[in-house]
Amino acid sequence: SICTFYITVTDQANVECAGNIFVCEGTASIDLTNFVSPDGGEFYHNGILVNSNYSLANYVPLIDIKFIYYFPKRGVDCTDSCTLTLKILPKPVMNLRDTIWPDNLPLVVTNNTVVYANNYEWTTEGDGTFTNPSVLHPTYNQGTADFQDGKVVLHLIAKNESCESKGSMVAYIAQKLDFPKGWGGVSLYRTPIDDNLENIVEPIRSDLNIIFNLKGDEYIPLKSVFTTWDDQSGYIANCTNGSSVNVAGSY
């Protein structure tokens, strides 16, 4: 007798995986088929077949979740496979603090911290410019309106591969007020945001001995007669060593 049979030769499957996948914390699920080619195969995690629309409900950030993708499916002839690694990233956490800087210098923003970020974007509500707005600690050059207003609001967007956070800070522009050693005159051309004299001289209280205004009223630390700084008047002060203080205010 004669019989006939056919042999079908199937090409070896050739699959590709994206490799590393990043998602932001709080993501409910992820469609793994978006990261493999061709789709239609099987995904395994820890040796167990899983749904391609994979739930992330019980995972915490910063751990690696590994998948093996088989196409057309595991265990058949000519199957090919590749590996996906999924990492859940936390949102950037930032701490931006308001600051004061002398009005004759650029502002170098250093009093801020950000974690879980590798990309930064600074913007301003003022008319100044950033020299390097894509770094964590940029340099800001004030504009004319900034100088006159005495403050400017700066915004930061911090990002990683999948998440972003936003924050803001206020930078107050200040006059550097120099108190000479011994007797000397001091005055402000800025209107202080806080005109309480005790608060203005607090940083140099240990060096300051006495201040007279033009009316002859005197201020002695811990024994004050007048407590409001008059920016329209000059003062005569006496310091043991000489000191300086930054006074924020509008021009």
Solvent accessible surface area in square Angstrom, and as a share of the most:
residue,aa,sasa,rsa
1,S,168,1.08
2,I,171,0.87
3,C,114,0.68
4,T,102,0.59
5,F,153,0.64
6,Y,195,0.74
7,I,138,0.70
8,T,121,0.70
9,V,129,0.74
10,T,91,0.53
11,D,122,0.63
12,Q,112,0.50
13,A,17,0.13
14,N,120,0.62
15,V,11,0.07
16,E,116,0.52
17,C,33,0.20
18,A,62,0.48
19,G,29,0.27
20,N,102,0.52
21,I,6,0.03
22,F,75,0.31
23,V,17,0.10
24,C,21,0.13
25,E,64,0.29
26,G,82,0.79
27,T,50,0.29
28,A,79,0.61
29,S,45,0.29
30,I,14,0.07
31,D,57,0.29
32,L,0,0.00
33,T,39,0.23
34,N,110,0.56
35,F,60,0.25
36,V,16,0.09
37,S,62,0.40
38,P,58,0.37
39,D,89,0.46
40,G,65,0.62
41,G,19,0.18
42,E,38,0.17
43,F,4,0.02
44,Y,25,0.09
45,H,30,0.13
46,N,130,0.67
47,G,51,0.49
48,I,117,0.59
49,L,98,0.49
50,V,31,0.18
51,N,107,0.55
52,S,37,0.24
53,N,89,0.45
54,Y,25,0.10
55,S,66,0.43
56,L,8,0.04
57,A,82,0.64
58,N,149,0.76
59,Y,63,0.24
60,V,93,0.54
61,P,46,0.29
62,L,93,0.46
63,I,68,0.35
64,D,79,0.41
65,I,3,0.02
66,K,112,0.48
67,F,0,0.00
68,I,73,0.37
69,Y,0,0.00
70,Y,39,0.15
71,F,52,0.21
72,P,61,0.39
73,K,103,0.43
74,R,110,0.40
75,G,77,0.74
76,V,56,0.32
77,D,133,0.69
78,C,45,0.27
79,T,32,0.19
80,D,37,0.19
81,S,51,0.33
82,C,26,0.16
83,T,70,0.41
84,L,0,0.00
85,T,22,0.13
86,L,0,0.00
87,K,61,0.26
88,I,8,0.04
89,L,15,0.07
90,P,13,0.08
91,K,103,0.43
92,P,6,0.04
93,V,90,0.52
94,M,39,0.18
95,N,78,0.40
96,L,29,0.14
97,R,130,0.48
98,D,81,0.42
99,T,26,0.15
100,I,87,0.44
101,W,8,0.03
102,P,25,0.16
103,D,14,0.07
104,N,113,0.58
105,L,95,0.47
106,P,71,0.45
107,L,8,0.04
108,V,82,0.47
109,V,1,0.00
110,T,89,0.52
111,N,30,0.16
112,N,4,0.02
113,T,80,0.47
114,V,17,0.10
115,V,79,0.46
116,Y,104,0.39
117,A,22,0.17
118,N,95,0.48
119,N,77,0.39
120,Y,34,0.13
121,E,75,0.34
122,W,7,0.02
123,T,66,0.38
124,T,38,0.22
125,E,116,0.52
126,G,29,0.28
127,D,72,0.38
128,G,10,0.09
129,T,88,0.51
130,F,28,0.12
131,T,94,0.55
132,N,54,0.28
133,P,57,0.36
134,S,78,0.50
135,V,62,0.36
136,L,36,0.18
137,H,77,0.34
138,P,0,0.00
139,T,32,0.19
140,Y,0,0.00
141,N,56,0.29
142,Q,44,0.19
143,G,15,0.15
144,T,98,0.57
145,A,43,0.34
146,D,3,0.02
147,F,59,0.25
148,Q,92,0.41
149,D,89,0.46
150,G,0,0.00
151,K,105,0.44
152,V,5,0.03
153,V,38,0.22
154,L,0,0.00
155,H,58,0.26
156,L,1,0.00
157,I,41,0.21
158,A,0,0.00
159,K,66,0.28
160,N,19,0.10
161,E,100,0.45
162,S,44,0.29
163,C,6,0.04
164,E,81,0.36
165,S,21,0.14
166,K,143,0.60
167,G,18,0.18
168,S,58,0.38
169,M,3,0.01
170,V,33,0.19
171,A,0,0.00
172,Y,56,0.21
173,I,0,0.00
174,A,0,0.00
175,Q,14,0.06
176,K,105,0.45
177,L,4,0.02
178,D,84,0.44
179,F,4,0.02
180,P,56,0.35
181,K,149,0.63
182,G,24,0.23
183,W,148,0.52
184,G,18,0.18
185,G,58,0.56
186,V,9,0.05
187,S,60,0.39
188,L,10,0.05
189,Y,112,0.43
190,R,0,0.00
191,T,70,0.41
192,P,12,0.08
193,I,101,0.51
194,D,69,0.36
195,D,67,0.35
196,N,54,0.27
197,L,0,0.00
198,E,56,0.25
199,N,84,0.43
200,I,12,0.06
201,V,0,0.00
202,E,89,0.40
203,P,96,0.60
204,I,10,0.05
205,R,66,0.24
206,S,119,0.77
207,D,15,0.08
208,L,7,0.03
209,N,64,0.33
210,I,27,0.14
211,I,0,0.00
212,F,63,0.26
213,N,23,0.12
214,L,132,0.66
215,K,179,0.76
216,G,49,0.47
217,D,54,0.28
218,E,55,0.25
219,Y,0,0.00
220,I,52,0.27
221,P,20,0.13
222,L,151,0.75
223,K,145,0.61
224,S,46,0.30
225,V,102,0.59
226,F,29,0.12
227,T,54,0.31
228,T,80,0.46
229,W,5,0.02
230,D,64,0.33
231,D,33,0.17
232,Q,154,0.69
233,S,29,0.19
234,G,21,0.20
235,Y,7,0.03
236,I,84,0.43
237,A,1,0.01
238,N,23,0.12
239,C,3,0.02
240,T,77,0.45
241,N,107,0.55
242,G,27,0.26
243,S,29,0.19
244,S,49,0.32
245,V,13,0.08
246,N,62,0.32
247,V,8,0.04
248,A,14,0.11
249,G,0,0.00
250,S,46,0.30
251,Y,141,0.54
